[in-house]
Amino acid sequence: MRAKDLITFFILGIFFGFILMKAEVISWFRIQEMFFFDSFHMYGVIGSAIVVGALGILWIKKSNVKDSDGNPITIPPKDPSQVTRYLVGGSIFGLGWSLIGACPAPMFTLVGAGATVFVVPILTAILGTYVYGMVRHQIPH
């Protein structure tokens, strides 16, 4: 990866973290409100992200957008026979989110905001990803 790309991604990451802080999506209280169905705030943020993501994917598919190397971006369709896999994976993600009080992007933002205790879940997430990579070939997909 080029140094220019790394700098760009770093700046975009800082900007994204700033937006997460201003939108209050890194707030443990906002996340707790969501899981107790006490507030619409997080559902509105997540719903907005889904709409923006869906429109972005639609635009990519319709416009034949190319990546930075000039290759066409392709998004393969999901395999409907894998619905159990998606439900299990989403449930594990949601369980971790509810136990820790943050999903991956806000964890980095929280560390940047001074909540250094989130270094532990970040490191364990990295370790889990590494272990998955080691045993991936043994797991039925």
Buried (B, 14 or more C-beta within 10 A) or exposed (E): EEEEEEEEEEEEBEEBBEEBBEBEBBBEEBBBBBEEEEEEBBEEBEEEEEEEEEEEEEEBEEEEEEEEEEEEEEEEEEEEEEEEEEEEEEEEEEEBBEEBBBBBBBBBBBBBBEBEEBEEBBEEBEEEEEEEEEEEEEEEE
